[in-house]
Amino acid sequence: MNNLPRFIFYLTGLLIISGAFTLLTSDLLTKVNNGTILGTVLFFFFGLIYMNMVTISSRRFMRRLEGAT
């Protein structure tokens, strides 16, 4: 439980960044529902962005751990 404050810090940071990204690109979210090629490309774009956010924050969290978990 030594890492609980750090976990909460990284989790809230991830939620704030993903929320800001969603708000900034909210106009594009309606185009994701289209069955067109643009909608598919935007779907993969959003998936890559969110996947990278989680991957980067989890790697940083694990790299900064002290000792075995």
N, CA, C and O atoms as a Maestro MAE file, in Angstrom:
{
 s_m_m2io_version
 :::
 2.0.0
}

f_m_ct {
 s_m_title
 :::
 protein
 m_atom[276] {
  # First column is atom index #
  i_m_mmod_type
  r_m_x_coord
  r_m_y_coord
  r_m_z_coord
  i_m_residue_number
  s_m_chain_name
  s_m_pdb_residue_name
  s_m_pdb_atom_name
  i_m_atomic_number
  :::
  1 25 0.807 -1.212 0.000 1 A "MET " " N  " 7
  2 3 0.000 0.000 0.000 1 A "MET " " CA " 6
  3 2 0.845 1.268 0.000 1 A "MET " " C  " 6
  4 15 0.308 2.373 0.078 1 A "MET " " O  " 8
  5 25 2.161 1.113 -0.087 2 A "ASN " " N  " 7
  6 3 3.019 2.293 -0.121 2 A "ASN " " CA " 6
  7 2 2.829 3.086 -1.402 2 A "ASN " " C  " 6
  8 15 3.075 4.292 -1.428 2 A "ASN " " O  " 8
  9 25 2.397 2.427 -2.457 3 A "ASN " " N  " 7
  10 3 2.273 3.073 -3.756 3 A "ASN " " CA " 6
  11 2 0.874 3.601 -4.045 3 A "ASN " " C  " 6
  12 15 0.623 4.089 -5.147 3 A "ASN " " O  " 8
  13 25 -0.031 3.517 -3.099 4 A "LEU " " N  " 7
  14 3 -1.401 3.969 -3.330 4 A "LEU " " CA " 6
  15 2 -1.487 5.461 -3.668 4 A "LEU " " C  " 6
  16 15 -2.208 5.808 -4.604 4 A "LEU " " O  " 8
  17 25 -0.797 6.361 -2.963 5 A "PRO " " N  " 7
  18 3 -0.854 7.776 -3.362 5 A "PRO " " CA " 6
  19 2 -0.305 8.016 -4.768 5 A "PRO " " C  " 6
  20 15 -0.853 8.821 -5.520 5 A "PRO " " O  " 8
  21 25 0.763 7.327 -5.119 6 A "ARG " " N  " 7
  22 3 1.317 7.474 -6.469 6 A "ARG " " CA " 6
  23 2 0.342 6.944 -7.507 6 A "ARG " " C  " 6
  24 15 0.170 7.548 -8.565 6 A "ARG " " O  " 8
  25 25 -0.297 5.819 -7.211 7 A "PHE " " N  " 7
  26 3 -1.271 5.247 -8.136 7 A "PHE " " CA " 6
  27 2 -2.427 6.216 -8.360 7 A "PHE " " C  " 6
  28 15 -2.863 6.413 -9.494 7 A "PHE " " O  " 8
  29 25 -2.917 6.812 -7.299 8 A "ILE " " N  " 7
  30 3 -4.027 7.767 -7.417 8 A "ILE " " CA " 6
  31 2 -3.580 9.002 -8.198 8 A "ILE " " C  " 6
  32 15 -4.344 9.539 -9.000 8 A "ILE " " O  " 8
  33 25 -2.339 9.454 -7.966 9 A "PHE " " N  " 7
  34 3 -1.805 10.596 -8.709 9 A "PHE " " CA " 6
  35 2 -1.748 10.300 -10.200 9 A "PHE " " C  " 6
  36 15 -2.185 11.122 -11.005 9 A "PHE " " O  " 8
  37 25 -1.215 9.135 -10.585 10 A "TYR " " N  " 7
  38 3 -1.126 8.788 -12.000 10 A "TYR " " CA " 6
  39 2 -2.513 8.574 -12.607 10 A "TYR " " C  " 6
  40 15 -2.750 8.950 -13.755 10 A "TYR " " O  " 8
  41 25 -3.416 7.981 -11.855 11 A "LEU " " N  " 7
  42 3 -4.767 7.752 -12.356 11 A "LEU " " CA " 6
  43 2 -5.503 9.063 -12.604 11 A "LEU " " C  " 6
  44 15 -6.140 9.222 -13.646 11 A "LEU " " O  " 8
  45 25 -5.426 10.001 -11.668 12 A "THR " " N  " 7
  46 3 -6.117 11.276 -11.873 12 A "THR " " CA " 6
  47 2 -5.467 12.073 -13.009 12 A "THR " " C  " 6
  48 15 -6.160 12.751 -13.768 12 A "THR " " O  " 8
  49 25 -4.154 11.992 -13.122 13 A "GLY " " N  " 7
  50 3 -3.489 12.667 -14.239 13 A "GLY " " CA " 6
  51 2 -3.935 12.101 -15.569 13 A "GLY " " C  " 6
  52 15 -4.175 12.843 -16.521 13 A "GLY " " O  " 8
  53 25 -4.046 10.779 -15.634 14 A "LEU " " N  " 7
  54 3 -4.504 10.133 -16.863 14 A "LEU " " CA " 6
  55 2 -5.940 10.516 -17.185 14 A "LEU " " C  " 6
  56 15 -6.274 10.736 -18.350 14 A "LEU " " O  " 8
  57 25 -6.791 10.600 -16.173 15 A "LEU " " N  " 7
  58 3 -8.182 11.000 -16.407 15 A "LEU " " CA " 6
  59 2 -8.282 12.449 -16.874 15 A "LEU " " C  " 6
  60 15 -9.097 12.761 -17.743 15 A "LEU " " O  " 8
  61 25 -7.474 13.328 -16.317 16 A "ILE " " N  " 7
  62 3 -7.501 14.732 -16.718 16 A "ILE " " CA " 6
  63 2 -7.010 14.893 -18.152 16 A "ILE " " C  " 6
  64 15 -7.616 15.624 -18.936 16 A "ILE " " O  " 8
  65 25 -5.916 14.217 -18.501 17 A "ILE " " N  " 7
  66 3 -5.380 14.335 -19.861 17 A "ILE " " CA " 6
  67 2 -6.337 13.735 -20.881 17 A "ILE " " C  " 6
  68 15 -6.552 14.317 -21.943 17 A "ILE " " O  " 8
  69 25 -6.918 12.571 -20.569 18 A "SER " " N  " 7
  70 3 -7.853 11.970 -21.524 18 A "SER " " CA " 6
  71 2 -9.139 12.786 -21.632 18 A "SER " " C  " 6
  72 15 -9.725 12.870 -22.711 18 A "SER " " O  " 8
  73 25 -9.582 13.383 -20.534 19 A "GLY " " N  " 7
  74 3 -10.748 14.259 -20.594 19 A "GLY " " CA " 6
  75 2 -10.497 15.501 -21.427 19 A "GLY " " C  " 6
  76 15 -11.360 15.932 -22.192 19 A "GLY " " O  " 8
  77 25 -9.309 16.075 -21.274 20 A "ALA " " N  " 7
  78 3 -8.955 17.253 -22.074 20 A "ALA " " CA " 6
  79 2 -8.861 16.887 -23.550 20 A "ALA " " C  " 6
  80 15 -9.306 17.649 -24.409 20 A "ALA " " O  " 8
  81 25 -8.287 15.732 -23.848 21 A "PHE " " N  " 7
  82 3 -8.200 15.282 -25.235 21 A "PHE " " CA " 6
  83 2 -9.589 15.065 -25.823 21 A "PHE " " C  " 6
  84 15 -9.839 15.416 -26.976 21 A "PHE " " O  " 8
  85 25 -10.488 14.489 -25.038 22 A "THR " " N  " 7
  86 3 -11.856 14.262 -25.504 22 A "THR " " CA " 6
  87 2 -12.577 15.578 -25.756 22 A "THR " " C  " 6
  88 15 -13.287 15.715 -26.752 22 A "THR " " O  " 8
  89 25 -12.402 16.540 -24.869 23 A "LEU " " N  " 7
  90 3 -13.055 17.833 -25.063 23 A "LEU " " CA " 6
  91 2 -12.504 18.575 -26.270 23 A "LEU " " C  " 6
  92 15 -13.258 19.218 -27.000 23 A "LEU " " O  " 8
  93 25 -11.201 18.493 -26.487 24 A "LEU " " N  " 7
  94 3 -10.601 19.203 -27.613 24 A "LEU " " CA " 6
  95 2 -10.980 18.583 -28.956 24 A "LEU " " C  " 6
  96 15 -11.024 19.282 -29.969 24 A "LEU " " O  " 8
  97 25 -11.248 17.300 -28.971 25 A "THR " " N  " 7
  98 3 -11.563 16.616 -30.225 25 A "THR " " CA " 6
  99 2 -13.013 16.146 -30.272 25 A "THR " " C  " 6
  100 15 -13.333 15.209 -31.004 25 A "THR " " O  " 8
  101 25 -13.884 16.776 -29.510 26 A "SER " " N  " 7
  102 3 -15.276 16.321 -29.443 26 A "SER " " CA " 6
  103 2 -16.011 16.488 -30.771 26 A "SER " " C  " 6
  104 15 -16.963 15.755 -31.039 26 A "SER " " O  " 8
  105 25 -15.595 17.426 -31.595 27 A "ASP " " N  " 7
  106 3 -16.241 17.580 -32.904 27 A "ASP " " CA " 6
  107 2 -15.969 16.386 -33.808 27 A "ASP " " C  " 6
  108 15 -16.784 16.057 -34.670 27 A "ASP " " O  " 8
  109 25 -14.839 15.745 -33.616 28 A "LEU " " N  " 7
  110 3 -14.489 14.592 -34.450 28 A "LEU " " CA " 6
  111 2 -15.178 13.302 -33.991 28 A "LEU " " C  " 6
  112 15 -15.280 12.344 -34.758 28 A "LEU " " O  " 8
  113 25 -15.649 13.279 -32.740 29 A "LEU " " N  " 7
  114 3 -16.265 12.058 -32.223 29 A "LEU " " CA " 6
  115 2 -17.556 11.699 -32.954 29 A "LEU " " C  " 6
  116 15 -17.904 10.522 -33.042 29 A "LEU " " O  " 8
  117 25 -18.268 12.686 -33.475 30 A "THR " " N  " 7
  118 3 -19.494 12.388 -34.216 30 A "THR " " CA " 6
  119 2 -19.169 11.721 -35.553 30 A "THR " " C  " 6
  120 15 -19.980 10.959 -36.079 30 A "THR " " O  " 8
  121 25 -18.001 12.001 -36.097 31 A "LYS " " N  " 7
  122 3 -17.611 11.401 -37.372 31 A "LYS " " CA " 6
  123 2 -17.132 9.960 -37.211 31 A "LYS " " C  " 6
  124 15 -17.073 9.213 -38.188 31 A "LYS " " O  " 8
  125 25 -16.790 9.571 -35.986 32 A "VAL " " N  " 7
  126 3 -16.358 8.192 -35.743 32 A "VAL " " CA " 6
  127 2 -17.514 7.231 -35.978 32 A "VAL " " C  " 6
  128 15 -17.299 6.100 -36.413 32 A "VAL " " O  " 8
  129 25 -18.741 7.669 -35.694 33 A "ASN " " N  " 7
  130 3 -19.910 6.805 -35.865 33 A "ASN " " CA " 6
  131 2 -20.287 6.590 -37.324 33 A "ASN " " C  " 6
  132 15 -21.078 5.698 -37.630 33 A "ASN " " O  " 8
  133 25 -19.738 7.388 -38.223 34 A "ASN " " N  " 7
  134 3 -20.016 7.188 -39.643 34 A "ASN " " CA " 6
  135 2 -19.380 5.891 -40.109 34 A "ASN " " C  " 6
  136 15 -18.349 5.471 -39.584 34 A "ASN " " O  " 8
  137 25 -19.987 5.274 -41.076 35 A "GLY " " N  " 7
  138 3 -19.434 4.050 -41.625 35 A "GLY " " CA " 6
  139 2 -18.444 4.289 -42.747 35 A "GLY " " C  " 6
  140 15 -18.149 3.381 -43.524 35 A "GLY " " O  " 8
  141 25 -17.935 5.493 -42.835 36 A "THR " " N  " 7
  142 3 -17.035 5.831 -43.924 36 A "THR " " CA " 6
  143 2 -15.589 5.494 -43.554 36 A "THR " " C  " 6
  144 15 -15.292 5.081 -42.433 36 A "THR " " O  " 8
  145 25 -14.719 5.679 -44.513 37 A "ILE " " N  " 7
  146 3 -13.300 5.435 -44.273 37 A "ILE " " CA " 6
  147 2 -12.762 6.447 -43.265 37 A "ILE " " C  " 6
  148 15 -11.920 6.104 -42.436 37 A "ILE " " O  " 8
  149 25 -13.239 7.690 -43.328 38 A "LEU " " N  " 7
  150 3 -12.808 8.712 -42.380 38 A "LEU " " CA " 6
  151 2 -13.164 8.314 -40.952 38 A "LEU " " C  " 6
  152 15 -12.357 8.499 -40.040 38 A "LEU " " O  " 8
  153 25 -14.353 7.773 -40.749 39 A "GLY " " N  " 7
  154 3 -14.760 7.318 -39.422 39 A "GLY " " CA " 6
  155 2 -13.874 6.197 -38.909 39 A "GLY " " C  " 6
  156 15 -13.532 6.160 -37.727 39 A "GLY " " O  " 8
  157 25 -13.502 5.284 -39.793 40 A "THR " " N  " 7
  158 3 -12.628 4.184 -39.395 40 A "THR " " CA " 6
  159 2 -11.233 4.688 -39.046 40 A "THR " " C  " 6
  160 15 -10.638 4.243 -38.065 40 A "THR " " O  " 8
  161 25 -10.713 5.612 -39.842 41 A "VAL " " N  " 7
  162 3 -9.393 6.179 -39.567 41 A "VAL " " CA " 6
  163 2 -9.406 6.929 -38.238 41 A "VAL " " C  " 6
  164 15 -8.472 6.799 -37.447 41 A "VAL " " O  " 8
  165 25 -10.453 7.710 -37.983 42 A "LEU " " N  " 7
  166 3 -10.552 8.435 -36.718 42 A "LEU " " CA " 6
  167 2 -10.684 7.481 -35.542 42 A "LEU " " C  " 6
  168 15 -10.143 7.743 -34.468 42 A "LEU " " O  " 8
  169 25 -11.399 6.375 -35.734 43 A "PHE " " N  " 7
  170 3 -11.540 5.370 -34.679 43 A "PHE " " CA " 6
  171 2 -10.172 4.800 -34.291 43 A "PHE " " C  " 6
  172 15 -9.858 4.688 -33.105 43 A "PHE " " O  " 8
  173 25 -9.369 4.444 -35.279 44 A "PHE " " N  " 7
  174 3 -8.037 3.933 -34.998 44 A "PHE " " CA " 6
  175 2 -7.140 5.015 -34.394 44 A "PHE " " C  " 6
  176 15 -6.310 4.719 -33.534 44 A "PHE " " O  " 8
  177 25 -7.299 6.255 -34.833 45 A "PHE " " N  " 7
  178 3 -6.536 7.373 -34.288 45 A "PHE " " CA " 6
  179 2 -6.818 7.547 -32.799 45 A "PHE " " C  " 6
  180 15 -5.894 7.668 -31.995 45 A "PHE " " O  " 8
  181 25 -8.107 7.558 -32.434 46 A "PHE " " N  " 7
  182 3 -8.469 7.690 -31.027 46 A "PHE " " CA " 6
  183 2 -7.971 6.494 -30.222 46 A "PHE " " C  " 6
  184 15 -7.506 6.656 -29.094 46 A "PHE " " O  " 8
  185 25 -8.067 5.305 -30.789 47 A "GLY " " N  " 7
  186 3 -7.570 4.112 -30.097 47 A "GLY " " CA " 6
  187 2 -6.078 4.190 -29.834 47 A "GLY " " C  " 6
  188 15 -5.619 3.854 -28.742 47 A "GLY " " O  " 8
  189 25 -5.320 4.632 -30.828 48 A "LEU " " N  " 7
  190 3 -3.870 4.745 -30.647 48 A "LEU " " CA " 6
  191 2 -3.507 5.796 -29.606 48 A "LEU " " C  " 6
  192 15 -2.597 5.589 -28.803 48 A "LEU " " O  " 8
  193 25 -4.208 6.910 -29.618 49 A "ILE " " N  " 7
  194 3 -3.918 7.975 -28.655 49 A "ILE " " CA " 6
  195 2 -4.198 7.501 -27.233 49 A "ILE " " C  " 6
  196 15 -3.354 7.664 -26.351 49 A "ILE " " O  " 8
  197 25 -5.375 6.914 -26.999 50 A "TYR " " N  " 7
  198 3 -5.708 6.461 -25.659 50 A "TYR " " CA " 6
  199 2 -4.820 5.308 -25.215 50 A "TYR " " C  " 6
  200 15 -4.447 5.241 -24.044 50 A "TYR " " O  " 8
  201 25 -4.473 4.399 -26.121 51 A "MET " " N  " 7
  202 3 -3.593 3.295 -25.776 51 A "MET " " CA " 6
  203 2 -2.213 3.821 -25.389 51 A "MET " " C  " 6
  204 15 -1.605 3.326 -24.440 51 A "MET " " O  " 8
  205 25 -1.720 4.814 -26.111 52 A "ASN " " N  " 7
  206 3 -0.423 5.388 -25.787 52 A "ASN " " CA " 6
  207 2 -0.449 6.121 -24.449 52 A "ASN " " C  " 6
  208 15 0.536 6.082 -23.712 52 A "ASN " " O  " 8
  209 25 -1.553 6.787 -24.123 53 A "MET " " N  " 7
  210 3 -1.654 7.458 -22.827 53 A "MET " " CA " 6
  211 2 -1.525 6.461 -21.688 53 A "MET " " C  " 6
  212 15 -0.786 6.692 -20.731 53 A "MET " " O  " 8
  213 25 -2.243 5.358 -21.793 54 A "VAL " " N  " 7
  214 3 -2.211 4.347 -20.740 54 A "VAL " " CA " 6
  215 2 -0.852 3.670 -20.688 54 A "VAL " " C  " 6
  216 15 -0.321 3.442 -19.601 54 A "VAL " " O  " 8
  217 25 -0.278 3.345 -21.843 55 A "THR " " N  " 7
  218 3 1.014 2.665 -21.877 55 A "THR " " CA " 6
  219 2 2.117 3.542 -21.288 55 A "THR " " C  " 6
  220 15 2.926 3.066 -20.492 55 A "THR " " O  " 8
  221 25 2.156 4.803 -21.668 56 A "ILE " " N  " 7
  222 3 3.194 5.703 -21.161 56 A "ILE " " CA " 6
  223 2 3.070 5.905 -19.663 56 A "ILE " " C  " 6
  224 15 4.070 5.866 -18.946 56 A "ILE " " O  " 8
  225 25 1.848 6.120 -19.181 57 A "SER " " N  " 7
  226 3 1.693 6.351 -17.743 57 A "SER " " CA " 6
  227 2 1.989 5.086 -16.939 57 A "SER " " C  " 6
  228 15 2.570 5.176 -15.858 57 A "SER " " O  " 8
  229 25 1.606 3.910 -17.439 58 A "SER " " N  " 7
  230 3 1.894 2.685 -16.685 58 A "SER " " CA " 6
  231 2 3.382 2.372 -16.700 58 A "SER " " C  " 6
  232 15 3.915 1.907 -15.692 58 A "SER " " O  " 8
  233 25 4.068 2.612 -17.810 59 A "ARG " " N  " 7
  234 3 5.524 2.405 -17.834 59 A "ARG " " CA " 6
  235 2 6.224 3.350 -16.873 59 A "ARG " " C  " 6
  236 15 7.154 2.956 -16.169 59 A "ARG " " O  " 8
  237 25 5.780 4.587 -16.847 60 A "ARG " " N  " 7
  238 3 6.399 5.550 -15.933 60 A "ARG " " CA " 6
  239 2 6.131 5.150 -14.490 60 A "ARG " " C  " 6
  240 15 7.021 5.257 -13.646 60 A "ARG " " O  " 8
  241 25 4.928 4.695 -14.196 61 A "PHE " " N  " 7
  242 3 4.599 4.262 -12.839 61 A "PHE " " CA " 6
  243 2 5.450 3.069 -12.425 61 A "PHE " " C  " 6
  244 15 5.979 3.047 -11.314 61 A "PHE " " O  " 8
  245 25 5.588 2.087 -13.294 62 A "MET " " N  " 7
  246 3 6.364 0.889 -12.970 62 A "MET " " CA " 6
  247 2 7.858 1.192 -12.877 62 A "MET " " C  " 6
  248 15 8.555 0.581 -12.067 62 A "MET " " O  " 8
  249 25 8.355 2.108 -13.678 63 A "ARG " " N  " 7
  250 3 9.769 2.452 -13.662 63 A "ARG " " CA " 6
  251 2 10.147 3.149 -12.360 63 A "ARG " " C  " 6
  252 15 11.280 3.024 -11.894 63 A "ARG " " O  " 8
  253 25 9.219 3.870 -11.781 64 A "ARG " " N  " 7
  254 3 9.518 4.631 -10.559 64 A "ARG " " CA " 6
  255 2 9.246 3.842 -9.282 64 A "ARG " " C  " 6
  256 15 9.408 4.384 -8.188 64 A "ARG " " O  " 8
  257 25 8.840 2.580 -9.390 65 A "LEU " " N  " 7
  258 3 8.588 1.787 -8.196 65 A "LEU " " CA " 6
  259 2 9.890 1.507 -7.456 65 A "LEU " " C  " 6
  260 15 10.957 1.382 -8.057 65 A "LEU " " O  " 8
  261 25 9.772 1.413 -6.157 66 A "GLU " " N  " 7
  262 3 10.926 1.075 -5.338 66 A "GLU " " CA " 6
  263 2 10.737 -0.325 -4.775 66 A "GLU " " C  " 6
  264 15 9.810 -0.565 -4.002 66 A "GLU " " O  " 8
  265 25 11.593 -1.231 -5.149 67 A "GLY " " N  " 7
  266 3 11.511 -2.589 -4.641 67 A "GLY " " CA " 6
  267 2 10.529 -3.442 -5.428 67 A "GLY " " C  " 6
  268 15 9.945 -3.003 -6.419 67 A "GLY " " O  " 8
  269 25 10.367 -4.658 -4.963 68 A "ALA " " N  " 7
  270 3 9.480 -5.614 -5.634 68 A "ALA " " CA " 6
  271 2 8.022 -5.310 -5.307 68 A "ALA " " C  " 6
  272 15 7.699 -4.800 -4.234 68 A "ALA " " O  " 8
  273 25 7.155 -5.635 -6.257 69 A "THR " " N  " 7
  274 3 5.724 -5.420 -6.017 69 A "THR " " CA " 6
  275 2 5.015 -6.745 -5.874 69 A "THR " " C  " 6
  276 15 3.802 -6.776 -5.667 69 A "THR " " O  " 8
  :::
 }
 m_bond[275] {
  # First column is bond index #
  i_m_from
  i_m_to
  i_m_order
  :::
  1 1 2 1
  2 2 3 1
  3 3 4 2
  4 3 5 1
  5 5 6 1
  6 6 7 1
  7 7 8 2
  8 7 9 1
  9 9 10 1
  10 10 11 1
  11 11 12 2
  12 11 13 1
  13 13 14 1
  14 14 15 1
  15 15 16 2
  16 15 17 1
  17 17 18 1
  18 18 19 1
  19 19 20 2
  20 19 21 1
  21 21 22 1
  22 22 23 1
  23 23 24 2
  24 23 25 1
  25 25 26 1
  26 26 27 1
  27 27 28 2
  28 27 29 1
  29 29 30 1
  30 30 31 1
  31 31 32 2
  32 31 33 1
  33 33 34 1
  34 34 35 1
  35 35 36 2
  36 35 37 1
  37 37 38 1
  38 38 39 1
  39 39 40 2
  40 39 41 1
  41 41 42 1
  42 42 43 1
  43 43 44 2
  44 43 45 1
  45 45 46 1
  46 46 47 1
  47 47 48 2
  48 47 49 1
  49 49 50 1
  50 50 51 1
  51 51 52 2
  52 51 53 1
  53 53 54 1
  54 54 55 1
  55 55 56 2
  56 55 57 1
  57 57 58 1
  58 58 59 1
  59 59 60 2
  60 59 61 1
  61 61 62 1
  62 62 63 1
  63 63 64 2
  64 63 65 1
  65 65 66 1
  66 66 67 1
  67 67 68 2
  68 67 69 1
  69 69 70 1
  70 70 71 1
  71 71 72 2
  72 71 73 1
  73 73 74 1
  74 74 75 1
  75 75 76 2
  76 75 77 1
  77 77 78 1
  78 78 79 1
  79 79 80 2
  80 79 81 1
  81 81 82 1
  82 82 83 1
  83 83 84 2
  84 83 85 1
  85 85 86 1
  86 86 87 1
  87 87 88 2
  88 87 89 1
  89 89 90 1
  90 90 91 1
  91 91 92 2
  92 91 93 1
  93 93 94 1
  94 94 95 1
  95 95 96 2
  96 95 97 1
  97 97 98 1
  98 98 99 1
  99 99 100 2
  100 99 101 1
  101 101 102 1
  102 102 103 1
  103 103 104 2
  104 103 105 1
  105 105 106 1
  106 106 107 1
  107 107 108 2
  108 107 109 1
  109 109 110 1
  110 110 111 1
  111 111 112 2
  112 111 113 1
  113 113 114 1
  114 114 115 1
  115 115 116 2
  116 115 117 1
  117 117 118 1
  118 118 119 1
  119 119 120 2
  120 119 121 1
  121 121 122 1
  122 122 123 1
  123 123 124 2
  124 123 125 1
  125 125 126 1
  126 126 127 1
  127 127 128 2
  128 127 129 1
  129 129 130 1
  130 130 131 1
  131 131 132 2
  132 131 133 1
  133 133 134 1
  134 134 135 1
  135 135 136 2
  136 135 137 1
  137 137 138 1
  138 138 139 1
  139 139 140 2
  140 139 141 1
  141 141 142 1
  142 142 143 1
  143 143 144 2
  144 143 145 1
  145 145 146 1
  146 146 147 1
  147 147 148 2
  148 147 149 1
  149 149 150 1
  150 150 151 1
  151 151 152 2
  152 151 153 1
  153 153 154 1
  154 154 155 1
  155 155 156 2
  156 155 157 1
  157 157 158 1
  158 158 159 1
  159 159 160 2
  160 159 161 1
  161 161 162 1
  162 162 163 1
  163 163 164 2
  164 163 165 1
  165 165 166 1
  166 166 167 1
  167 167 168 2
  168 167 169 1
  169 169 170 1
  170 170 171 1
  171 171 172 2
  172 171 173 1
  173 173 174 1
  174 174 175 1
  175 175 176 2
  176 175 177 1
  177 177 178 1
  178 178 179 1
  179 179 180 2
  180 179 181 1
  181 181 182 1
  182 182 183 1
  183 183 184 2
  184 183 185 1
  185 185 186 1
  186 186 187 1
  187 187 188 2
  188 187 189 1
  189 189 190 1
  190 190 191 1
  191 191 192 2
  192 191 193 1
  193 193 194 1
  194 194 195 1
  195 195 196 2
  196 195 197 1
  197 197 198 1
  198 198 199 1
  199 199 200 2
  200 199 201 1
  201 201 202 1
  202 202 203 1
  203 203 204 2
  204 203 205 1
  205 205 206 1
  206 206 207 1
  207 207 208 2
  208 207 209 1
  209 209 210 1
  210 210 211 1
  211 211 212 2
  212 211 213 1
  213 213 214 1
  214 214 215 1
  215 215 216 2
  216 215 217 1
  217 217 218 1
  218 218 219 1
  219 219 220 2
  220 219 221 1
  221 221 222 1
  222 222 223 1
  223 223 224 2
  224 223 225 1
  225 225 226 1
  226 226 227 1
  227 227 228 2
  228 227 229 1
  229 229 230 1
  230 230 231 1
  231 231 232 2
  232 231 233 1
  233 233 234 1
  234 234 235 1
  235 235 236 2
  236 235 237 1
  237 237 238 1
  238 238 239 1
  239 239 240 2
  240 239 241 1
  241 241 242 1
  242 242 243 1
  243 243 244 2
  244 243 245 1
  245 245 246 1
  246 246 247 1
  247 247 248 2
  248 247 249 1
  249 249 250 1
  250 250 251 1
  251 251 252 2
  252 251 253 1
  253 253 254 1
  254 254 255 1
  255 255 256 2
  256 255 257 1
  257 257 258 1
  258 258 259 1
  259 259 260 2
  260 259 261 1
  261 261 262 1
  262 262 263 1
  263 263 264 2
  264 263 265 1
  265 265 266 1
  266 266 267 1
  267 267 268 2
  268 267 269 1
  269 269 270 1
  270 270 271 1
  271 271 272 2
  272 271 273 1
  273 273 274 1
  274 274 275 1
  275 275 276 2
  :::
 }
}
